[in-house]
Amino acid sequence: MSRCLAPGTQLCLSFAVTNEWVMSKSAYHHSANYESVVLFGRAVQVTGNDEFDAAFEAIINQLEPGRWEQVRAPSLSERKATALFRIPIEEGAFKSRSGGPSEEPGDMALPVWHGLLPAGS
């Protein structure tokens, strides 16, 4: 993948997370509450040692704040085996859905539970 991201290569990154399942009284109106983003940019490889360390530290500390200070820094061979890229965002789009089910008025009398379930249940 690193070879495909030569300097200036345009790329698209997309992320999505399902937060809740939207359970309806009708099969048709079941849905999901979610957040998604699509980003476009051009990859720029991080090559300087200081910038590499700062980027790697930011990534590790996002997993657990303060983690970088607790672990061994990457060795020279680990640095050579790792490619980090900065991707300035040129364009992007965000989309989400939130809220409860949309029900047909005639379905409201059905003896079926409707509401939200956490994703992963």
Buried (B, 14 or more C-beta within 10 A) or exposed (E): EEEEBEEEEEBEEEEEEBBBBBBBBBEEBEBBBBBBBBBBBBBBEBEEEEEBBBBBBEEBEEEEEEEBEEEEEBEEEEBEEEBBBEBEEEEEEEEEBEEBBEBEEEBEEEEEEBEBEEEEE
